[in-house]
């Protein structure tokens, strides 16, 4: 069993705290993705798990053994970095075998592991080539192979796809997912790319400013973001957020249209300030303009299978997913309808509001 437990982990550089009491449990065999913007502490967290950084306080346990005072080489982790870090004068075979040679693994065993890893990664025909003779994706697979041959308990990936072009990133994403299904090793993958995070993760850890904002399955986090930050970070385009206030009898109105009730939430107190969130795919064109919200289409992005329209609604910009077709919307006035069951409520502090147990469903008024 190679589960990982991180308890109240803190990291400080020159008096500045960059990890603020991280508490995470990672189950054996899970593929966990840590996602967040640059500077949020995700790579620092990964490097601390690997032992490349010392924890200022708190504890890290792998397989039930505390790792704080154990050298990186003895933690049972193998790390794949953003830069391939391959030796240019060595062949693929020699690069992959290098960590085993340093560990004094017998030659016959080294060869077996390299051959097995090459077969898994479709590198068998490239074993006698040097890195300069390989594509970027092949070089990244060699870097992964160098980790696989160690047969680690835990794989750690530090933004390994950042240097690849868009098509290769998609291909490598699929290969990494297949590799995990085959090896079933506990894996932690760091990225700032939300698409990589959503497609790869069994469990997603969203970080912001050295704090863990939310942990859960990707679909659960997408459906129920715990904060305005998570709602705005995950999703392409991101969630639309509009300021609103609760009036009498739970009647909620946008701040720039106080006389127009959007829906009712009777359990919320009058005067409560909110942010109302709506995913772009939950907004549609209103067939009857009299019941929709007037909007002006400023810009349309064509995506092939769909289109994203950026609309001005009063003083706000909203993103709306429209079906593909020949009809032109850019520069036109349209009417939008919101799915009354798809609203997300956030407090003035940016935290998700869940209605009390047994409260009536949100119901649209207009």
Secondary structure, 3 states (H helix, E strand, C coil): CCCEEEEEEEEEECCEEEEEEEEEEECCCCEEEEECCCCCCHHHHHHHHHCCCCCCEEEEEECCEECCCCCHHHCCEEEECCCCCCCCCCEHHHHHHHHHHHCCCCHHHHHHHHHHHHHHCCCHHHCCCEHHHCCHHHHHHHHHHHHHCCCCCEEEEECCCCCCCHHHHHHHHHHHHHHHHHHCCEEEEEECCHHHHHHHCCEEEEEECCEEEEEECHHHHHHCCCEHHHHHHCCCCCCEEEEEEECHHHEEEECCCCCCEEEECCCCCCCCEEEEEECHHHEEECCCHHHCEEEEEEEEEECCCEEEEEEEECCEEEEEEEECCCCCCCCCEEEEEECCCCCEEEECCCEECCCCCCCCCCEECC
